[in-house]
Amino acid sequence: MDTFEDAAPPQEQTELVLAPCWECGQAKFCYEPIVCCTGTRFHTCPECRKEIEGRDQ
């Protein structure tokens, strides 16, 4: 994903949405951050998010 100088971080929506998870590909209730400068929406399910956060450590 491109980065933009002085761009705000993705804004996560307050409710989970039913969508295909970008990590596992299954339709689940997912977190939905929106990149405000491009309008890009991406989805990660709670299970995949835990795995992703574990990789960052």
mmCIF file of the N, C-alpha and C atoms, coordinates in Angstrom:
data_MODEL
# 
_entry.id   MODEL 
# 
loop_
_atom_site.group_PDB 
_atom_site.id 
_atom_site.type_symbol 
_atom_site.label_atom_id 
_atom_site.label_alt_id 
_atom_site.label_comp_id 
_atom_site.label_asym_id 
_atom_site.label_entity_id 
_atom_site.label_seq_id 
_atom_site.pdbx_PDB_ins_code 
_atom_site.Cartn_x 
_atom_site.Cartn_y 
_atom_site.Cartn_z 
_atom_site.occupancy 
_atom_site.B_iso_or_equiv 
_atom_site.pdbx_formal_charge 
_atom_site.auth_seq_id 
_atom_site.auth_comp_id 
_atom_site.auth_asym_id 
_atom_site.auth_atom_id 
_atom_site.pdbx_PDB_model_num 
ATOM 1   N N  . MET A 1 1  ? 0.850   -1.165  0.000  1.00 0.00 ? 1  MET A N  1 
ATOM 2   C CA . MET A 1 1  ? 0.000   0.000   0.000  1.00 0.00 ? 1  MET A CA 1 
ATOM 3   C C  . MET A 1 1  ? 0.899   1.231   0.000  1.00 0.00 ? 1  MET A C  1 
ATOM 4   N N  . ASP A 1 2  ? 0.525   2.229   -0.747 1.00 0.00 ? 2  ASP A N  1 
ATOM 5   C CA . ASP A 1 2  ? 1.281   3.471   -0.790 1.00 0.00 ? 2  ASP A CA 1 
ATOM 6   C C  . ASP A 1 2  ? 1.162   4.204   0.533  1.00 0.00 ? 2  ASP A C  1 
ATOM 7   N N  . THR A 1 3  ? 2.176   4.990   0.835  1.00 0.00 ? 3  THR A N  1 
ATOM 8   C CA . THR A 1 3  ? 2.109   5.851   2.008  1.00 0.00 ? 3  THR A CA 1 
ATOM 9   C C  . THR A 1 3  ? 2.070   7.295   1.531  1.00 0.00 ? 3  THR A C  1 
ATOM 10  N N  . PHE A 1 4  ? 1.358   8.112   2.256  1.00 0.00 ? 4  PHE A N  1 
ATOM 11  C CA . PHE A 1 4  ? 1.220   9.511   1.899  1.00 0.00 ? 4  PHE A CA 1 
ATOM 12  C C  . PHE A 1 4  ? 1.747   10.359  3.043  1.00 0.00 ? 4  PHE A C  1 
ATOM 13  N N  . GLU A 1 5  ? 2.533   11.359  2.699  1.00 0.00 ? 5  GLU A N  1 
ATOM 14  C CA . GLU A 1 5  ? 3.086   12.248  3.704  1.00 0.00 ? 5  GLU A CA 1 
ATOM 15  C C  . GLU A 1 5  ? 1.962   12.961  4.451  1.00 0.00 ? 5  GLU A C  1 
ATOM 16  N N  . ASP A 1 6  ? 2.068   13.002  5.763  1.00 0.00 ? 6  ASP A N  1 
ATOM 17  C CA . ASP A 1 6  ? 1.084   13.646  6.634  1.00 0.00 ? 6  ASP A CA 1 
ATOM 18  C C  . ASP A 1 6  ? -0.306  13.016  6.559  1.00 0.00 ? 6  ASP A C  1 
ATOM 19  N N  . ALA A 1 7  ? -0.414  11.769  6.129  1.00 0.00 ? 7  ALA A N  1 
ATOM 20  C CA . ALA A 1 7  ? -1.715  11.099  6.072  1.00 0.00 ? 7  ALA A CA 1 
ATOM 21  C C  . ALA A 1 7  ? -2.099  10.601  7.461  1.00 0.00 ? 7  ALA A C  1 
ATOM 22  N N  . ALA A 1 8  ? -3.379  10.593  7.733  1.00 0.00 ? 8  ALA A N  1 
ATOM 23  C CA . ALA A 1 8  ? -3.883  10.070  9.000  1.00 0.00 ? 8  ALA A CA 1 
ATOM 24  C C  . ALA A 1 8  ? -3.843  8.540   8.956  1.00 0.00 ? 8  ALA A C  1 
ATOM 25  N N  . PRO A 1 9  ? -3.655  7.890   10.102 1.00 0.00 ? 9  PRO A N  1 
ATOM 26  C CA . PRO A 1 9  ? -3.687  6.418   10.117 1.00 0.00 ? 9  PRO A CA 1 
ATOM 27  C C  . PRO A 1 9  ? -5.096  5.927   9.797  1.00 0.00 ? 9  PRO A C  1 
ATOM 28  N N  . PRO A 1 10 ? -5.232  4.657   9.408  1.00 0.00 ? 10 PRO A N  1 
ATOM 29  C CA . PRO A 1 10 ? -6.570  4.119   9.119  1.00 0.00 ? 10 PRO A CA 1 
ATOM 30  C C  . PRO A 1 10 ? -7.504  4.301   10.306 1.00 0.00 ? 10 PRO A C  1 
ATOM 31  N N  . GLN A 1 11 ? -8.737  4.639   10.030 1.00 0.00 ? 11 GLN A N  1 
ATOM 32  C CA . GLN A 1 11 ? -9.751  4.830   11.060 1.00 0.00 ? 11 GLN A CA 1 
ATOM 33  C C  . GLN A 1 11 ? -10.595 3.560   11.164 1.00 0.00 ? 11 GLN A C  1 
ATOM 34  N N  . GLU A 1 12 ? -10.515 2.885   12.310 1.00 0.00 ? 12 GLU A N  1 
ATOM 35  C CA . GLU A 1 12 ? -11.248 1.637   12.478 1.00 0.00 ? 12 GLU A CA 1 
ATOM 36  C C  . GLU A 1 12 ? -12.692 1.923   12.861 1.00 0.00 ? 12 GLU A C  1 
ATOM 37  N N  . GLN A 1 13 ? -13.610 1.235   12.208 1.00 0.00 ? 13 GLN A N  1 
ATOM 38  C CA . GLN A 1 13 ? -15.027 1.388   12.493 1.00 0.00 ? 13 GLN A CA 1 
ATOM 39  C C  . GLN A 1 13 ? -15.357 0.756   13.837 1.00 0.00 ? 13 GLN A C  1 
ATOM 40  N N  . THR A 1 14 ? -16.394 1.246   14.489 1.00 0.00 ? 14 THR A N  1 
ATOM 41  C CA . THR A 1 14 ? -16.707 0.787   15.842 1.00 0.00 ? 14 THR A CA 1 
ATOM 42  C C  . THR A 1 14 ? -17.375 -0.583  15.881 1.00 0.00 ? 14 THR A C  1 
ATOM 43  N N  . GLU A 1 15 ? -18.031 -0.991  14.791 1.00 0.00 ? 15 GLU A N  1 
ATOM 44  C CA . GLU A 1 15 ? -18.717 -2.284  14.762 1.00 0.00 ? 15 GLU A CA 1 
ATOM 45  C C  . GLU A 1 15 ? -18.049 -3.224  13.771 1.00 0.00 ? 15 GLU A C  1 
ATOM 46  N N  . LEU A 1 16 ? -18.099 -4.518  14.077 1.00 0.00 ? 16 LEU A N  1 
ATOM 47  C CA . LEU A 1 16 ? -17.595 -5.511  13.146 1.00 0.00 ? 16 LEU A CA 1 
ATOM 48  C C  . LEU A 1 16 ? -18.559 -5.618  11.969 1.00 0.00 ? 16 LEU A C  1 
ATOM 49  N N  . VAL A 1 17 ? -18.026 -5.894  10.780 1.00 0.00 ? 17 VAL A N  1 
ATOM 50  C CA . VAL A 1 17 ? -18.851 -6.034  9.584  1.00 0.00 ? 17 VAL A CA 1 
ATOM 51  C C  . VAL A 1 17 ? -18.633 -7.417  8.976  1.00 0.00 ? 17 VAL A C  1 
ATOM 52  N N  . LEU A 1 18 ? -19.662 -7.944  8.336  1.00 0.00 ? 18 LEU A N  1 
ATOM 53  C CA . LEU A 1 18 ? -19.547 -9.232  7.664  1.00 0.00 ? 18 LEU A CA 1 
ATOM 54  C C  . LEU A 1 18 ? -18.875 -8.999  6.321  1.00 0.00 ? 18 LEU A C  1 
ATOM 55  N N  . ALA A 1 19 ? -17.667 -9.549  6.166  1.00 0.00 ? 19 ALA A N  1 
ATOM 56  C CA . ALA A 1 19 ? -16.887 -9.323  4.953  1.00 0.00 ? 19 ALA A CA 1 
ATOM 57  C C  . ALA A 1 19 ? -15.828 -10.418 4.840  1.00 0.00 ? 19 ALA A C  1 
ATOM 58  N N  . PRO A 1 20 ? -15.281 -10.614 3.640  1.00 0.00 ? 20 PRO A N  1 
ATOM 59  C CA . PRO A 1 20 ? -14.172 -11.566 3.502  1.00 0.00 ? 20 PRO A CA 1 
ATOM 60  C C  . PRO A 1 20 ? -12.908 -11.008 4.169  1.00 0.00 ? 20 PRO A C  1 
ATOM 61  N N  . CYS A 1 21 ? -12.303 -11.793 5.011  1.00 0.00 ? 21 CYS A N  1 
ATOM 62  C CA . CYS A 1 21 ? -11.061 -11.401 5.678  1.00 0.00 ? 21 CYS A CA 1 
ATOM 63  C C  . CYS A 1 21 ? -9.932  -11.384 4.644  1.00 0.00 ? 21 CYS A C  1 
ATOM 64  N N  . TRP A 1 22 ? -9.130  -10.340 4.652  1.00 0.00 ? 22 TRP A N  1 
ATOM 65  C CA . TRP A 1 22 ? -8.026  -10.239 3.701  1.00 0.00 ? 22 TRP A CA 1 
ATOM 66  C C  . TRP A 1 22 ? -6.934  -11.246 3.997  1.00 0.00 ? 22 TRP A C  1 
ATOM 67  N N  . GLU A 1 23 ? -6.867  -11.746 5.214  1.00 0.00 ? 23 GLU A N  1 
ATOM 68  C CA . GLU A 1 23 ? -5.809  -12.676 5.587  1.00 0.00 ? 23 GLU A CA 1 
ATOM 69  C C  . GLU A 1 23 ? -6.192  -14.123 5.256  1.00 0.00 ? 23 GLU A C  1 
ATOM 70  N N  . CYS A 1 24 ? -7.377  -14.583 5.717  1.00 0.00 ? 24 CYS A N  1 
ATOM 71  C CA . CYS A 1 24 ? -7.753  -15.993 5.511  1.00 0.00 ? 24 CYS A CA 1 
ATOM 72  C C  . CYS A 1 24 ? -8.745  -16.192 4.364  1.00 0.00 ? 24 CYS A C  1 
ATOM 73  N N  . GLY A 1 25 ? -9.398  -15.117 3.920  1.00 0.00 ? 25 GLY A N  1 
ATOM 74  C CA . GLY A 1 25 ? -10.317 -15.201 2.788  1.00 0.00 ? 25 GLY A CA 1 
ATOM 75  C C  . GLY A 1 25 ? -11.729 -15.660 3.126  1.00 0.00 ? 25 GLY A C  1 
ATOM 76  N N  . GLN A 1 26 ? -11.983 -16.010 4.383  1.00 0.00 ? 26 GLN A N  1 
ATOM 77  C CA . GLN A 1 26 ? -13.310 -16.476 4.774  1.00 0.00 ? 26 GLN A CA 1 
ATOM 78  C C  . GLN A 1 26 ? -14.207 -15.294 5.132  1.00 0.00 ? 26 GLN A C  1 
ATOM 79  N N  . ALA A 1 27 ? -15.490 -15.395 4.793  1.00 0.00 ? 27 ALA A N  1 
ATOM 80  C CA . ALA A 1 27 ? -16.455 -14.353 5.162  1.00 0.00 ? 27 ALA A CA 1 
ATOM 81  C C  . ALA A 1 27 ? -16.775 -14.508 6.644  1.00 0.00 ? 27 ALA A C  1 
ATOM 82  N N  . LYS A 1 28 ? -16.398 -13.509 7.422  1.00 0.00 ? 28 LYS A N  1 
ATOM 83  C CA . LYS A 1 28 ? -16.597 -13.512 8.868  1.00 0.00 ? 28 LYS A CA 1 
ATOM 84  C C  . LYS A 1 28 ? -16.915 -12.095 9.313  1.00 0.00 ? 28 LYS A C  1 
ATOM 85  N N  . PHE A 1 29 ? -17.282 -11.950 10.581 1.00 0.00 ? 29 PHE A N  1 
ATOM 86  C CA . PHE A 1 29 ? -17.415 -10.606 11.137 1.00 0.00 ? 29 PHE A CA 1 
ATOM 87  C C  . PHE A 1 29 ? -15.998 -10.098 11.393 1.00 0.00 ? 29 PHE A C  1 
ATOM 88  N N  . CYS A 1 30 ? -15.661 -9.007  10.727 1.00 0.00 ? 30 CYS A N  1 
ATOM 89  C CA . CYS A 1 30 ? -14.293 -8.507  10.716 1.00 0.00 ? 30 CYS A CA 1 
ATOM 90  C C  . CYS A 1 30 ? -14.203 -7.065  11.194 1.00 0.00 ? 30 CYS A C  1 
ATOM 91  N N  . TYR A 1 31 ? -12.998 -6.705  11.609 1.00 0.00 ? 31 TYR A N  1 
ATOM 92  C CA . TYR A 1 31 ? -12.672 -5.308  11.866 1.00 0.00 ? 31 TYR A CA 1 
ATOM 93  C C  . TYR A 1 31 ? -12.540 -4.625  10.507 1.00 0.00 ? 31 TYR A C  1 
ATOM 94  N N  . GLU A 1 32 ? -12.954 -3.364  10.416 1.00 0.00 ? 32 GLU A N  1 
ATOM 95  C CA . GLU A 1 32 ? -12.905 -2.653  9.145  1.00 0.00 ? 32 GLU A CA 1 
ATOM 96  C C  . GLU A 1 32 ? -12.225 -1.288  9.302  1.00 0.00 ? 32 GLU A C  1 
ATOM 97  N N  . PRO A 1 33 ? -10.910 -1.235  9.130  1.00 0.00 ? 33 PRO A N  1 
ATOM 98  C CA . PRO A 1 33 ? -10.250 0.063   9.077  1.00 0.00 ? 33 PRO A CA 1 
ATOM 99  C C  . PRO A 1 33 ? -10.437 0.675   7.690  1.00 0.00 ? 33 PRO A C  1 
ATOM 100 N N  . ILE A 1 34 ? -10.590 1.991   7.634  1.00 0.00 ? 34 ILE A N  1 
ATOM 101 C CA . ILE A 1 34 ? -10.722 2.697   6.365  1.00 0.00 ? 34 ILE A CA 1 
ATOM 102 C C  . ILE A 1 34 ? -9.568  3.695   6.269  1.00 0.00 ? 34 ILE A C  1 
ATOM 103 N N  . VAL A 1 35 ? -8.841  3.623   5.155  1.00 0.00 ? 35 VAL A N  1 
ATOM 104 C CA . VAL A 1 35 ? -7.760  4.569   4.911  1.00 0.00 ? 35 VAL A CA 1 
ATOM 105 C C  . VAL A 1 35 ? -8.406  5.819   4.334  1.00 0.00 ? 35 VAL A C  1 
ATOM 106 N N  . CYS A 1 36 ? -8.427  6.894   5.120  1.00 0.00 ? 36 CYS A N  1 
ATOM 107 C CA . CYS A 1 36 ? -9.225  8.071   4.770  1.00 0.00 ? 36 CYS A CA 1 
ATOM 108 C C  . CYS A 1 36 ? -8.739  8.780   3.506  1.00 0.00 ? 36 CYS A C  1 
ATOM 109 N N  . CYS A 1 37 ? -7.453  8.793   3.235  1.00 0.00 ? 37 CYS A N  1 
ATOM 110 C CA . CYS A 1 37 ? -6.974  9.540   2.070  1.00 0.00 ? 37 CYS A CA 1 
ATOM 111 C C  . CYS A 1 37 ? -7.282  8.827   0.759  1.00 0.00 ? 37 CYS A C  1 
ATOM 112 N N  . THR A 1 38 ? -7.520  7.507   0.797  1.00 0.00 ? 38 THR A N  1 
ATOM 113 C CA . THR A 1 38 ? -7.839  6.774   -0.429 1.00 0.00 ? 38 THR A CA 1 
ATOM 114 C C  . THR A 1 38 ? -9.226  6.139   -0.395 1.00 0.00 ? 38 THR A C  1 
ATOM 115 N N  . GLY A 1 39 ? -9.826  6.044   0.783  1.00 0.00 ? 39 GLY A N  1 
ATOM 116 C CA . GLY A 1 39 ? -11.128 5.394   0.912  1.00 0.00 ? 39 GLY A CA 1 
ATOM 117 C C  . GLY A 1 39 ? -11.051 3.881   0.901  1.00 0.00 ? 39 GLY A C  1 
ATOM 118 N N  . THR A 1 40 ? -9.846  3.335   0.938  1.00 0.00 ? 40 THR A N  1 
ATOM 119 C CA . THR A 1 40 ? -9.659  1.890   0.913  1.00 0.00 ? 40 THR A CA 1 
ATOM 120 C C  . THR A 1 40 ? -10.181 1.268   2.201  1.00 0.00 ? 40 THR A C  1 
ATOM 121 N N  . ARG A 1 41 ? -10.974 0.218   2.056  1.00 0.00 ? 41 ARG A N  1 
ATOM 122 C CA . ARG A 1 41 ? -11.479 -0.545  3.206  1.00 0.00 ? 41 ARG A CA 1 
ATOM 123 C C  . ARG A 1 41 ? -10.810 -1.911  3.176  1.00 0.00 ? 41 ARG A C  1 
ATOM 124 N N  . PHE A 1 42 ? -10.322 -2.340  4.316  1.00 0.00 ? 42 PHE A N  1 
ATOM 125 C CA . PHE A 1 42 ? -9.783  -3.687  4.391  1.00 0.00 ? 42 PHE A CA 1 
ATOM 126 C C  . PHE A 1 42 ? -10.305 -4.340  5.644  1.00 0.00 ? 42 PHE A C  1 
ATOM 127 N N  . HIS A 1 43 ? -10.342 -5.654  5.641  1.00 0.00 ? 43 HIS A N  1 
ATOM 128 C CA . HIS A 1 43 ? -11.007 -6.400  6.710  1.00 0.00 ? 43 HIS A CA 1 
ATOM 129 C C  . HIS A 1 43 ? -10.092 -7.480  7.258  1.00 0.00 ? 43 HIS A C  1 
ATOM 130 N N  . THR A 1 44 ? -10.064 -7.606  8.578  1.00 0.00 ? 44 THR A N  1 
ATOM 131 C CA . THR A 1 44 ? -9.369  -8.713  9.223  1.00 0.00 ? 44 THR A CA 1 
ATOM 132 C C  . THR A 1 44 ? -10.266 -9.257  10.330 1.00 0.00 ? 44 THR A C  1 
ATOM 133 N N  . CYS A 1 45 ? -10.385 -10.571 10.372 1.00 0.00 ? 45 CYS A N  1 
ATOM 134 C CA . CYS A 1 45 ? -11.202 -11.205 11.407 1.00 0.00 ? 45 CYS A CA 1 
ATOM 135 C C  . CYS A 1 45 ? -10.411 -11.226 12.717 1.00 0.00 ? 45 CYS A C  1 
ATOM 136 N N  . PRO A 1 46 ? -11.096 -11.362 13.851 1.00 0.00 ? 46 PRO A N  1 
ATOM 137 C CA . PRO A 1 46 ? -10.408 -11.358 15.154 1.00 0.00 ? 46 PRO A CA 1 
ATOM 138 C C  . PRO A 1 46 ? -9.320  -12.429 15.263 1.00 0.00 ? 46 PRO A C  1 
ATOM 139 N N  . GLU A 1 47 ? -9.560  -13.610 14.687 1.00 0.00 ? 47 GLU A N  1 
ATOM 140 C CA . GLU A 1 47 ? -8.576  -14.687 14.780 1.00 0.00 ? 47 GLU A CA 1 
ATOM 141 C C  . GLU A 1 47 ? -7.298  -14.322 14.030 1.00 0.00 ? 47 GLU A C  1 
ATOM 142 N N  . CYS A 1 48 ? -7.453  -13.804 12.811 1.00 0.00 ? 48 CYS A N  1 
ATOM 143 C CA . CYS A 1 48 ? -6.279  -13.428 12.021 1.00 0.00 ? 48 CYS A CA 1 
ATOM 144 C C  . CYS A 1 48 ? -5.571  -12.229 12.631 1.00 0.00 ? 48 CYS A C  1 
ATOM 145 N N  . ARG A 1 49 ? -6.337  -11.316 13.215 1.00 0.00 ? 49 ARG A N  1 
ATOM 146 C CA . ARG A 1 49 ? -5.719  -10.143 13.830 1.00 0.00 ? 49 ARG A CA 1 
ATOM 147 C C  . ARG A 1 49 ? -4.790  -10.574 14.962 1.00 0.00 ? 49 ARG A C  1 
ATOM 148 N N  . LYS A 1 50 ? -5.212  -11.577 15.757 1.00 0.00 ? 50 LYS A N  1 
ATOM 149 C CA . LYS A 1 50 ? -4.351  -12.069 16.831 1.00 0.00 ? 50 LYS A CA 1 
ATOM 150 C C  . LYS A 1 50 ? -3.055  -12.632 16.266 1.00 0.00 ? 50 LYS A C  1 
ATOM 151 N N  . GLU A 1 51 ? -3.148  -13.383 15.150 1.00 0.00 ? 51 GLU A N  1 
ATOM 152 C CA . GLU A 1 51 ? -1.955  -13.934 14.510 1.00 0.00 ? 51 GLU A CA 1 
ATOM 153 C C  . GLU A 1 51 ? -1.053  -12.824 13.974 1.00 0.00 ? 51 GLU A C  1 
ATOM 154 N N  . ILE A 1 52 ? -1.646  -11.811 13.358 1.00 0.00 ? 52 ILE A N  1 
ATOM 155 C CA . ILE A 1 52 ? -0.877  -10.697 12.808 1.00 0.00 ? 52 ILE A CA 1 
ATOM 156 C C  . ILE A 1 52 ? -0.160  -9.950  13.923 1.00 0.00 ? 52 ILE A C  1 
ATOM 157 N N  . GLU A 1 53 ? -0.866  -9.678  15.018 1.00 0.00 ? 53 GLU A N  1 
ATOM 158 C CA . GLU A 1 53 ? -0.239  -8.982  16.142 1.00 0.00 ? 53 GLU A CA 1 
ATOM 159 C C  . GLU A 1 53 ? 0.879   -9.814  16.754 1.00 0.00 ? 53 GLU A C  1 
ATOM 160 N N  . GLY A 1 54 ? 0.744   -11.137 16.737 1.00 0.00 ? 54 GLY A N  1 
ATOM 161 C CA . GLY A 1 54 ? 1.789   -12.026 17.253 1.00 0.00 ? 54 GLY A CA 1 
ATOM 162 C C  . GLY A 1 54 ? 3.033   -11.990 16.383 1.00 0.00 ? 54 GLY A C  1 
ATOM 163 N N  . ARG A 1 55 ? 2.887   -11.760 15.091 1.00 0.00 ? 55 ARG A N  1 
ATOM 164 C CA . ARG A 1 55 ? 4.036   -11.670 14.177 1.00 0.00 ? 55 ARG A CA 1 
ATOM 165 C C  . ARG A 1 55 ? 4.846   -10.409 14.423 1.00 0.00 ? 55 ARG A C  1 
ATOM 166 N N  . ASP A 1 56 ? 4.174   -9.348  14.865 1.00 0.00 ? 56 ASP A N  1 
ATOM 167 C CA . ASP A 1 56 ? 4.844   -8.071  15.055 1.00 0.00 ? 56 ASP A CA 1 
ATOM 168 C C  . ASP A 1 56 ? 5.759   -8.046  16.272 1.00 0.00 ? 56 ASP A C  1 
ATOM 169 N N  . GLN A 1 57 ? 5.646   -9.024  17.136 1.00 0.00 ? 57 GLN A N  1 
ATOM 170 C CA . GLN A 1 57 ? 6.431   -9.012  18.375 1.00 0.00 ? 57 GLN A CA 1 
ATOM 171 C C  . GLN A 1 57 ? 7.770   -9.674  18.177 1.00 0.00 ? 57 GLN A C  1 
# 
